[in-house]
Amino acid sequence: MKNNLDGKKIVIFGGNGFIGRHLIQKLSKYSCKILIITRYKNEEKNLKILGGLGQISVITMSNYTVTNLEKILKNCDVVINLIGILYESKSESFEYVHEEIPNLLSIVANNVGVKSFLHFSALGVENVKNSQYAKSKVNGEKVTIENFSNPIILKPSVVFGSDDNFINLFSNISNFSPVLPIFGAPKLEKSKIFTRDFLFKSSVKFQPIYVGDLAEFAVKAIDNNFKTYELAGPTIYTMDELLNLILSVKKIFRFLVPVPLKIANVMGLILENLPKPLLTRDQVRLMKYENISIQGLKNLKKLIPNPKSLEIILPTYLK
């Protein structure tokens, strides 16, 4: 396959993650060299098999400095920053991961003459108040735009696929629990308790984007001039509709329990102390805001004419 990526050297930061692995598979179809920077040891073998023989190299790095980044990015054509976290830990803060690292990467990339810089952010974070995650994402976008002459900023909605942390979370809960939570659903709409109809309607809305479509869009957008792209899938769902779809695909019945955001906040206070929290108070703050974008779907369709919906993809991986 011949195109403008052939012969290029591409460096991906955070390439071992859910989106990164799909992106690597898309990029490996071209005659390019791919260097993956990851903080996780023992990932080299798993990442190298995603590409052709000798196409992918892996460097383990947790200490980002100007000196070591200059060595890596010198003579590089494309830099892709996928580094991100969903919750803070003792060793990683939102500020460090979403602000300081993008700041350093974009400065060095610009100074050494990198031609293209793709930075992954998140949809709607600029509208969210009192969330450290959202604030750090917004600041990460700002420093990237300030430091690099023509970056591409990608702001996807909730991303789904076989290895996602969202749909799979509720699917896994349904494997052992007779109930599923509908976050942000204090409004009673129906009273047929012992039917498959939902009793409550969620105010939280999502417009999920398929990871394969997102990865393909990113590849096609690499050589575009500076632009910020909101990206969203073809269908808008409320939380109860998402759960209903999961249960329908799995052909099982579960009771759906409404969890108003005030109660979810208390749950977050407790759960965020776990090593890998299922819910944090900061994530509850994000639930107050819609994660949808009509323009995001229009943007996606410019490069992906037929984006895939949950109804099409879920049956391929949910069990």
C-alpha positions as CSV (number, residue, x, y, z in Angstrom):
1,M,0.0,0.0,0.0
2,K,1.6,3.2,-1.1
3,N,0.8,6.6,0.5
4,N,2.5,9.4,2.3
5,L,3.3,7.2,5.4
6,D,5.6,4.9,3.4
7,G,9.2,5.4,4.5
8,K,8.2,7.5,7.5
9,K,9.4,7.0,11.1
10,I,6.6,7.2,13.6
11,V,7.0,7.4,17.4
12,I,4.0,6.5,19.6
13,F,3.9,7.4,23.2
14,G,1.5,5.1,25.2
15,G,1.1,2.7,22.3
16,N,0.6,-0.3,24.5
17,G,-2.9,0.8,25.5
18,F,-6.3,-0.1,24.1
19,I,-6.4,2.6,21.4
20,G,-2.6,2.3,20.8
21,R,-2.7,-1.3,19.8
22,H,-5.4,-0.7,17.2
23,L,-3.6,2.3,15.9
24,I,-0.4,0.3,15.5
25,Q,-2.2,-2.4,13.5
26,K,-3.5,0.3,11.1
27,L,-0.1,1.9,10.7
28,S,1.7,-1.4,10.2
29,K,-0.1,-1.8,6.9
30,Y,2.2,0.8,5.5
31,S,5.9,0.6,4.8
32,C,6.8,2.7,7.9
33,K,9.0,2.2,10.9
34,I,7.1,2.4,14.3
35,L,8.8,3.1,17.6
36,I,6.7,2.6,20.7
37,I,7.5,4.3,24.0
38,T,6.0,2.6,27.0
39,R,6.5,2.6,30.7
40,Y,5.6,-1.1,31.0
41,K,8.3,-3.7,30.9
42,N,7.9,-7.1,29.2
43,E,5.6,-5.6,26.5
44,E,8.1,-5.8,23.7
45,K,7.1,-9.2,22.4
46,N,3.3,-8.5,22.5
47,L,3.7,-5.2,20.6
48,K,6.1,-6.4,18.0
49,I,3.7,-9.0,16.7
50,L,1.3,-6.2,15.8
51,G,3.5,-5.3,12.8
52,G,5.7,-6.9,10.1
53,L,9.1,-8.4,10.8
54,G,11.4,-5.7,12.1
55,Q,8.9,-3.0,11.6
56,I,8.2,-2.2,15.3
57,S,10.7,-1.3,18.0
58,V,9.9,-0.8,21.7
59,I,11.6,1.4,24.3
60,T,10.7,1.2,28.0
61,M,10.8,4.7,29.6
62,S,9.3,6.3,32.7
63,N,11.6,9.3,33.0
64,Y,11.0,11.9,30.4
65,T,13.7,14.5,29.9
66,V,14.7,16.8,27.1
67,T,17.9,14.9,26.5
68,N,16.4,11.4,26.1
69,L,13.5,12.7,24.1
70,E,15.7,14.6,21.7
71,K,17.6,11.4,21.0
72,I,14.4,9.5,20.3
73,L,12.6,12.1,18.2
74,K,15.6,13.3,16.1
75,N,14.9,12.3,12.4
76,C,11.4,11.3,13.3
77,D,8.5,12.2,11.0
78,V,5.4,11.7,13.1
79,V,4.8,11.8,16.9
80,I,1.6,10.4,18.4
81,N,0.8,11.1,22.0
82,L,-1.7,8.6,23.5
83,I,-0.6,8.8,27.1
84,G,-3.5,9.1,29.5
85,I,-5.0,7.9,32.8
86,L,-8.6,7.6,34.1
87,Y,-7.7,8.1,37.8
88,E,-4.8,9.4,39.8
89,S,-2.4,7.4,41.9
90,K,0.5,8.1,44.2
91,S,2.9,7.9,41.3
92,E,0.9,9.6,38.6
93,S,-1.2,12.8,38.7
94,F,-3.5,14.2,36.0
95,E,-1.3,17.3,35.9
96,Y,1.8,15.3,35.2
97,V,0.4,12.8,32.7
98,H,-2.0,15.1,30.8
99,E,-0.2,18.5,31.0
100,E,3.5,18.1,31.8
101,I,4.2,15.2,29.4
102,P,2.4,16.7,26.4
103,N,4.1,20.0,27.1
104,L,7.6,18.4,27.0
105,L,6.8,16.2,24.0
106,S,5.4,19.0,21.9
107,I,8.4,21.3,22.7
108,V,11.0,18.7,21.8
109,A,9.1,17.6,18.7
110,N,8.9,21.1,17.4
111,N,12.6,21.9,18.2
112,V,13.9,18.8,16.4
113,G,11.8,19.4,13.3
114,V,9.1,16.7,13.6
115,K,6.6,17.2,10.7
116,S,3.4,15.9,12.3
117,F,2.2,15.8,15.9
118,L,-1.1,14.0,16.9
119,H,-2.3,14.5,20.4
120,F,-5.3,12.6,21.8
121,S,-7.5,14.4,24.2
122,A,-11.2,13.8,25.1
123,L,-14.6,15.1,23.9
124,G,-16.3,17.9,25.8
125,V,-13.7,18.4,28.5
126,E,-13.7,22.1,28.0
127,N,-17.3,22.3,29.2
128,V,-16.8,20.4,32.4
129,K,-16.4,22.2,35.7
130,N,-14.7,21.0,38.9
131,S,-13.0,17.9,37.3
132,Q,-9.3,17.6,37.6
133,Y,-9.3,15.1,34.7
134,A,-11.1,17.5,32.4
135,K,-9.0,20.5,33.5
136,S,-5.7,18.6,32.8
137,K,-7.0,17.5,29.4
138,V,-7.8,21.0,28.4
139,N,-4.4,22.3,29.6
140,G,-2.7,19.5,27.7
141,E,-4.4,20.6,24.5
142,K,-3.4,24.2,25.1
143,V,0.3,23.6,25.7
144,T,0.4,21.3,22.6
145,I,-1.1,24.0,20.4
146,E,1.2,26.6,21.9
147,N,4.4,24.6,21.5
148,F,4.0,22.8,18.2
149,S,3.5,24.7,15.0
150,N,0.7,22.6,13.4
151,P,-0.6,19.8,15.7
152,I,-3.7,17.6,15.2
153,I,-5.8,17.4,18.3
154,L,-8.2,14.4,18.4
155,K,-11.1,14.6,20.9
156,P,-13.0,11.3,20.8
157,S,-16.2,10.4,22.8
158,V,-16.2,7.2,24.8
159,V,-14.3,4.6,22.8
160,F,-15.5,1.0,22.5
161,G,-14.0,-2.2,21.3
162,S,-13.1,-5.7,22.4
163,D,-10.6,-4.5,25.0
164,D,-12.4,-1.3,26.2
165,N,-12.8,-0.4,29.9
166,F,-16.3,0.9,29.6
167,I,-18.7,-1.5,27.9
168,N,-16.7,-4.5,29.2
169,L,-16.9,-3.1,32.8
170,F,-20.7,-3.4,32.8
171,S,-20.7,-6.6,30.8
172,N,-18.4,-8.2,33.4
173,I,-20.5,-6.9,36.3
174,S,-23.6,-8.6,34.7
175,N,-21.8,-11.9,34.7
176,F,-22.0,-12.2,38.5
177,S,-24.4,-9.5,39.7
178,P,-28.3,-9.6,39.4
179,V,-28.4,-5.8,39.3
180,L,-26.7,-3.1,37.2
181,P,-26.4,0.6,38.2
182,I,-27.9,3.3,36.1
183,F,-25.8,6.3,37.1
184,G,-27.6,9.7,37.0
185,A,-31.1,8.2,36.8
186,P,-33.3,9.7,39.6
187,K,-36.4,10.0,37.4
188,L,-39.1,7.3,37.5
189,E,-40.6,6.8,34.0
190,K,-42.3,3.3,34.2
191,S,-43.8,1.2,37.0
192,K,-43.8,-2.3,35.5
193,I,-41.2,-3.7,38.0
194,F,-41.1,-7.3,36.7
195,T,-40.7,-6.6,33.0
196,R,-37.7,-6.0,30.8
197,D,-38.7,-2.3,30.5
198,F,-36.5,0.1,32.4
199,L,-38.0,1.8,35.4
200,F,-35.7,4.8,35.3
201,K,-34.3,7.1,32.6
202,S,-30.7,8.3,32.7
203,S,-29.8,11.9,32.0
204,V,-26.3,10.9,31.1
205,K,-25.8,10.7,27.3
206,F,-22.9,9.1,25.3
207,Q,-22.1,8.9,21.6
208,P,-19.5,6.0,21.5
209,I,-17.0,5.7,18.8
210,Y,-15.6,2.4,17.6
211,V,-11.8,2.1,18.3
212,G,-11.2,0.8,14.7
213,D,-12.8,3.9,13.2
214,L,-10.9,6.2,15.6
215,A,-7.6,4.5,14.7
216,E,-8.3,4.7,11.0
217,F,-9.3,8.4,11.3
218,A,-6.0,9.1,13.1
219,V,-4.0,7.5,10.4
220,K,-5.7,9.4,7.6
221,A,-5.5,12.7,9.5
222,I,-1.7,12.5,10.2
223,D,-0.7,14.9,7.3
224,N,-3.6,17.4,7.8
225,N,-2.8,20.9,8.7
226,F,-3.5,22.1,12.3
227,K,-7.0,21.3,13.4
228,T,-8.9,20.1,16.5
229,Y,-11.3,17.3,15.7
230,E,-14.2,16.4,17.9
231,L,-15.0,12.7,17.1
232,A,-18.2,10.7,17.9
233,G,-20.0,7.7,16.7
234,P,-23.3,7.4,14.7
235,T,-25.7,6.8,17.7
236,I,-26.5,8.6,20.9
237,Y,-27.4,6.5,24.0
238,T,-28.4,7.2,27.6
239,M,-26.9,5.0,30.2
240,D,-30.0,2.8,30.5
241,E,-30.0,2.3,26.7
242,L,-26.4,1.2,26.8
243,L,-27.1,-1.3,29.5
244,N,-30.2,-2.5,27.7
245,L,-28.1,-3.1,24.6
246,I,-25.5,-5.0,26.5
247,L,-28.1,-7.3,28.1
248,S,-29.9,-7.8,24.8
249,V,-26.7,-8.9,23.1
250,K,-25.9,-11.3,25.9
251,K,-29.5,-12.4,26.0
252,I,-29.8,-12.1,29.8
253,F,-32.0,-10.3,32.2
254,R,-30.7,-8.1,35.1
255,F,-32.5,-5.6,37.4
256,L,-31.4,-2.0,36.7
257,V,-31.0,0.1,39.8
258,P,-31.1,3.9,39.6
259,V,-28.1,5.6,41.2
260,P,-28.5,9.4,41.4
261,L,-25.2,11.3,41.0
262,K,-25.2,12.3,44.7
263,I,-25.2,8.7,45.7
264,A,-22.7,7.9,43.0
265,N,-20.4,10.6,44.5
266,V,-20.5,8.8,47.9
267,M,-19.7,5.5,46.1
268,G,-16.8,7.3,44.4
269,L,-15.5,8.5,47.7
270,I,-15.2,4.9,48.9
271,L,-14.1,3.2,45.7
272,E,-11.4,5.7,44.8
273,N,-9.2,4.4,47.6
274,L,-8.8,1.1,45.9
275,P,-5.6,0.4,43.9
276,K,-7.7,0.2,40.7
277,P,-10.9,2.1,41.5
278,L,-14.1,1.2,39.6
279,L,-15.4,4.7,40.3
280,T,-14.0,8.0,41.6
281,R,-15.6,11.3,42.6
282,D,-13.9,13.0,39.7
283,Q,-15.5,10.6,37.2
284,V,-18.9,11.3,38.8
285,R,-18.4,15.0,38.0
286,L,-17.9,14.1,34.4
287,M,-21.2,12.3,34.4
288,K,-23.0,15.5,34.8
289,Y,-22.2,16.5,31.3
290,E,-23.3,15.1,27.9
291,N,-20.6,13.3,26.0
292,I,-22.1,13.9,22.5
293,S,-21.2,15.9,19.4
294,I,-23.1,16.2,16.2
295,Q,-20.1,17.9,14.7
296,G,-18.0,15.0,16.0
297,L,-20.0,12.6,13.8
298,K,-19.7,14.9,10.8
299,N,-15.9,15.1,11.3
300,L,-15.6,11.3,11.5
301,K,-17.7,10.8,8.3
302,K,-15.3,13.0,6.4
303,L,-12.7,10.3,6.5
304,I,-14.8,7.2,7.7
305,P,-17.9,7.2,5.5
306,N,-19.6,4.3,7.3
307,P,-18.7,4.5,11.0
308,K,-19.7,1.4,13.0
309,S,-22.3,1.4,15.7
310,L,-22.4,-0.5,19.0
311,E,-25.2,-2.7,17.6
312,I,-22.9,-4.0,14.9
313,I,-19.7,-4.4,17.0
314,L,-21.0,-5.6,20.4
315,P,-22.1,-9.1,19.2
316,T,-18.6,-9.7,17.9
317,Y,-17.0,-9.6,21.4
318,L,-19.5,-9.7,24.2
319,K,-20.1,-13.1,25.9
